[in-house]
Amino acid sequence: MQVLPGLIFILLFFAGAAFSQTCNTASIPASTPDNQLTDNGNNTVTDNKTGLMWKKCVEGVTGSTCDSGSAGSFTWQQALAQPAIVNNAGGFAGYSDWRLPNIKELTSIVEEQCYDPAINLNRFPNATSSYVWSGSPHALDSSYAWYVNFYHGGSDGGGHRNSSWFVRLVRGGQ
């Protein structure tokens, strides 16, 4: 079997850099720089600007670099129930007041100079370019809720509540 040189380039391209985070540091300032986000050493990250404390990993994933386990997939109703499950099981990192963030809070951790994923990977390692639920319902249609697409960082109120997406919990604020 003969392998064409162009095919090798394409395979190497898609096996590597094509699927890694891209950031425009030259013309877009960081919206969530490392010095704004404190790694608390207990798998949580505190945003010094908002005062919110985030679980470093999405639900279902563990480890200091979020490299163990498997990200859970939740409908919106399941996402709303997940904080109580965590809190009633003894909490996380010594806290039992975790909750689903509202849409404004969730968009506050979007890194605007990056995409795929649009999040600070130094503080939220191994984050995926996926949809993450907020606790904010759609104001006009009870079949939908708000989410953030961490591929590009955009938010949308058109997430059908039966869709299965990721959850990242927060505490503090409000």
C-alpha positions in Angstrom: 0.0 0.0 0.0 1.4 3.4 -1.0 0.8 6.3 1.4 0.7 9.8 -0.2 2.9 12.5 1.5 -0.1 14.9 1.6 -2.2 12.3 3.4 0.6 12.0 6.1 0.5 15.8 6.5 -3.2 15.8 6.9 -3.2 13.0 9.4 -0.5 14.6 11.5 -2.3 17.9 11.4 -5.5 16.5 12.6 -3.8 14.3 15.2 -2.1 17.3 16.8 -2.5 21.0 16.7 -5.8 21.1 15.0 -7.6 20.0 18.2 -5.7 22.1 20.7 -6.6 25.4 22.2 -5.9 28.5 20.1 -5.4 31.9 21.7 -5.0 35.3 20.1 -2.7 36.9 22.7 -1.3 39.5 20.4 -4.5 41.5 20.0 -7.0 40.3 22.6 -6.2 40.8 26.3 -6.8 37.9 28.6 -10.3 38.1 30.2 -9.4 35.5 32.9 -5.6 35.8 33.4 -3.8 33.4 35.8 -3.4 36.2 38.4 -7.2 36.6 38.6 -7.8 32.9 39.2 -6.2 31.3 42.3 -5.7 27.6 42.4 -6.6 26.8 46.0 -4.7 23.5 46.0 -7.9 21.5 46.8 -9.2 21.1 43.2 -11.0 24.4 43.4 -10.3 27.8 41.8 -11.2 31.2 43.2 -12.0 34.0 40.8 -10.5 37.0 42.7 -12.6 39.4 40.5 -16.0 37.9 41.2 -15.3 36.1 44.5 -16.7 32.9 43.2 -15.1 29.5 44.0 -15.3 27.0 41.2 -14.8 23.2 41.1 -11.7 22.9 38.9 -13.2 19.9 37.0 -16.6 19.3 35.5 -18.8 16.8 37.3 -17.6 13.3 37.0 -14.0 14.3 36.4 -11.4 14.3 39.2 -7.7 14.8 39.9 -5.5 17.9 40.2 -5.3 18.1 36.5 -8.8 16.8 35.8 -7.5 13.7 34.1 -9.4 11.0 36.0 -12.9 9.8 35.6 -15.4 10.6 32.9 -17.4 13.8 32.5 -21.0 13.3 33.3 -23.7 14.2 30.9 -26.8 15.8 32.5 -30.2 17.0 31.3 -31.1 20.4 32.8 -33.2 18.9 35.5 -30.4 16.5 36.5 -27.9 19.5 36.4 -30.2 21.4 38.8 -30.2 18.4 41.2 -26.4 17.7 41.0 -25.4 20.3 43.6 -27.7 18.7 46.2 -26.2 15.3 45.4 -22.7 16.6 46.0 -23.6 18.6 49.1 -25.6 15.8 50.7 -22.7 13.4 50.2 -20.4 15.5 52.4 -19.7 18.3 49.9 -16.5 18.9 48.1 -13.2 20.4 49.4 -14.7 21.0 52.8 -17.7 23.0 51.5 -21.4 21.8 51.2 -22.9 24.9 49.6 -22.1 24.1 45.9 -24.7 25.2 43.3 -25.2 25.5 39.6 -24.0 28.9 38.4 -26.3 31.3 36.7 -25.5 32.3 33.2 -23.7 35.5 34.1 -21.5 33.6 36.5 -20.7 30.9 34.0 -19.8 33.3 31.3 -17.4 35.1 33.8 -14.9 32.2 33.4 -14.9 32.3 29.6 -11.4 33.2 28.3 -12.2 35.6 25.4 -8.8 35.4 23.7 -9.0 31.6 23.3 -11.2 29.0 21.7 -11.4 25.2 21.6 -11.8 25.6 24.6 -12.5 29.1 25.6 -11.3 28.8 29.2 -8.1 29.3 31.1 -6.5 25.9 30.8 -3.8 26.7 33.4 -6.6 27.0 36.0 -9.2 24.6 34.5 -6.9 21.9 33.0 -8.2 19.4 30.5 -11.4 21.4 30.1 -13.5 20.4 27.1 -14.9 22.5 24.2 -18.4 21.5 25.2 -21.7 22.8 26.3 -22.1 23.5 30.1 -25.4 24.1 31.7 -26.2 27.2 33.8 -29.0 27.3 36.3 -30.7 30.1 34.4 -34.0 29.1 32.7 -35.2 30.7 29.5 -37.5 33.6 30.3 -40.1 32.9 27.6 -40.1 29.2 27.0 -40.0 26.6 29.8 -38.6 24.0 27.5 -35.2 25.8 27.3 -32.4 27.0 29.6 -29.2 28.9 29.2 -25.8 27.3 28.6 -22.2 28.3 27.6 -20.6 26.7 24.6 -16.9 26.4 25.7 -15.7 25.8 22.1 -16.0 29.6 21.4 -17.3 30.9 24.7 -20.8 32.0 23.5 -23.9 31.7 25.6 -27.4 30.8 24.4 -30.8 30.5 26.0 -31.9 27.9 23.4 -30.6 24.8 25.2 -33.5 22.3 25.2 -33.8 21.0 28.8 -33.7 17.4 27.6 -30.2 17.9 26.0 -27.4 16.1 27.9 -24.5 18.5 28.7 -21.8 19.0 31.3 -22.0 20.7 34.7 -19.4 22.8 36.5 -20.3 23.8 40.1 -19.7 27.0 41.9 -20.1 28.4 45.4 -20.2 31.9 46.8 -21.7 35.1 45.3 -25.4 35.8 45.0 
